[in-house]
Amino acid sequence: LSLPPLAFNDCEHSFCYQRRLPFGEMPSVFWKGLIGIEDARFLKHFGIDLKSIFRAIVTDIKEMRLAQGGSTLTQQLVKNLFYTNEKSFIRKIKEIIVAVYIETKFSKESIISSYFNEVFWGSFNGLRIKGLYSASIMYFGKKPNQIDPFEASILISLLKGPYFYSPIKYRERLVSRANI
């Protein structure tokens, strides 16, 4: 008898499951959906979207607080990899500088691939879920290439806030976001 292939885990942390996928193995429904909902000008900007930043500044001034973000996907990746969720202008400036640097060194495909492989998708029974492959397996019991478009929209929706849109506690909230 021989052992079947064992599940592979790229995550370096305890109680975490992650399996990285190359961009070519990510169905386009995921990256098209993410770009469409989070950063429609992703393919045209250089790491920052001046129009979005200006809109966010105007909103923040009107509300006299940091109410709206103007982050691109690259900025979100930078925040997820290197910074915390702390809302401060200093962190935002650092994030912008690193995002522009990343855009000069890496292709858009590499940035999207890193985003989908490194972001946090929530947790299940105390196990942290990192990456698209892991999220597909944990939430739907399917590999990414077996996920249908609505299931893909559910997974993309979770990225906005894995706990806020938890399918266990806030199913209606999650479905409402996925329908957008």
N, C-alpha and C positions, 0 to 999 in steps of 0.2 A: 504494500500500500504506500501511496505517496500523499503528502499533504497537499491540499488545494492551495492556490495562492492566498497568502495572508493579506488582510487589509493593510494598506500603507498609510502612515500618518506623518505628515510634514511638520506638525506643530511641535514647537520646542518646549511648551509649557505642560504642566500636569493638568489632567482633566480637560483636555482640549483635543478636538479632532479637526484636522486640516489636510487637504490633499490639493496640491497646486496643479493647475491645468495650463498648458500653453494656449495662447490666444486662438490658434487654429482649431482647438477642440472645444471652444466655447461657442455654443449656438448663437447666431446673430440676434435672435429674439432677445437675448439678455443685454448685450451691449447697445443694441438699438433702443430698447426700452429704457435703459438707464440714462443714456444720452438724451432721449426725448423728454424724460420727466425731470432730470436733474440739471442738465447743462446742454441745452439745444445748440449752442454755438461752440461746443467742445472741439470740433474739427477745424474751426476757424481761428481760435484764439491761441495765445502763446503762454498759457498757464493762468492768466487772469483775464477776466471779462470786465472791461472798464464800464460797459453799460450796466451790468449787474451790480458792480460796486457802487456806481453813482446812484442807482435806484435804492440800494440798501442804505447809503448814507442819508439820502433825503428822508427815507422812512424813519431811520434812527433819530434824526434831528426832530422830525415832527413828533415822535413819541417820547423824546428825551431819554432814550435808553437804547441798548443794543437789541433791537427788536427783530431785525431781518438780516439774514446773511446774503452775501453775494458771491459765495464760494463756487469755484469751478470744481469739476471732478478731480483735477490735479491738486487743488488746494485741499479738498477733502481727503485725498490719499495722503498728502503730507501731514495733515492733522492726525490721521489715524496711525501713521507710522512713527511720527516724531514728537507730537505734542499731545496735550490733554484737551478736554472740552472747555477749559477755562475761557471765558469771554473777556478778552482784553485787546486793546489796540496793539500792544506790543506783540502779543502772540500772533495777531493777524498780519502784522508787518513781516514778521519772521516767516510766516506761512507763505506769504506772497513772494518773498525773495527765493525761498526754496522751490516753490512751484515753478517760477520762471526758470530757475536753474535746471530743474528736472526736464522741463519742456525743451531745453536746448540740448540735452544729452540723450534723451530717450524718445522713441517713436510713440505716436498716439496708441498704437497696438500694445506696446510694452506698458504704457501707463494704464490702459484699461485692464490688461491682464493682471498687473500688480494690484489694481483696485479690487478686482473680483477674487483674487487669491488671498488678499491680506485683510480684508475688512471683516468685522465681527457681525455675525448674523443672529446672535442670540445664544441661548443655552437650552439644553434639554436634560433634565434630571442631573443638573450640576455639571454637565459636560459643555464646555465652550465650543461654539461652532464657528470656525473660521474658513472662509472661502466658499465659492460657488458650488464646487463638487460636494463638499461636506453638507452644505445647506440643502442641496437637492436630495441627498441621501437621507438626512435626518428628518426633513419635513415631509417628503413625499415618497421615500423609499425607492427613488429612481435616480439614474445618472442624468447629468444635465442634458444630454442629447435625447432623453426620453420625456422630458418635461414639455407639457403643452403650453401654449401662449398664456392662458389664464394663470396657470401655476407659476410661470415665469414672472408674471406681474405681481403675484403674491410675494415671491422671493425678493423682487426688486423693491417692493413696498416695505419689506422688513428692514431694508438698509436705512431708511429714514429714522427709524427708532425701533430696534428689535424688542425692547420691553414695552414701549408705548403701543406698538402694533402687534403685540404677542397674540399668536393664533389661539392660545389656550385661554387667556383672560379677556382679550379684546377683539374677538373674531369679527364683529360687525364693523369696528373701526378699520381693521385690516382689509376687509372686503371692500369697504367704501374707498379706501386709498387705492387698492388694486384696480378698481373700476375706472379710476382717473387715467 
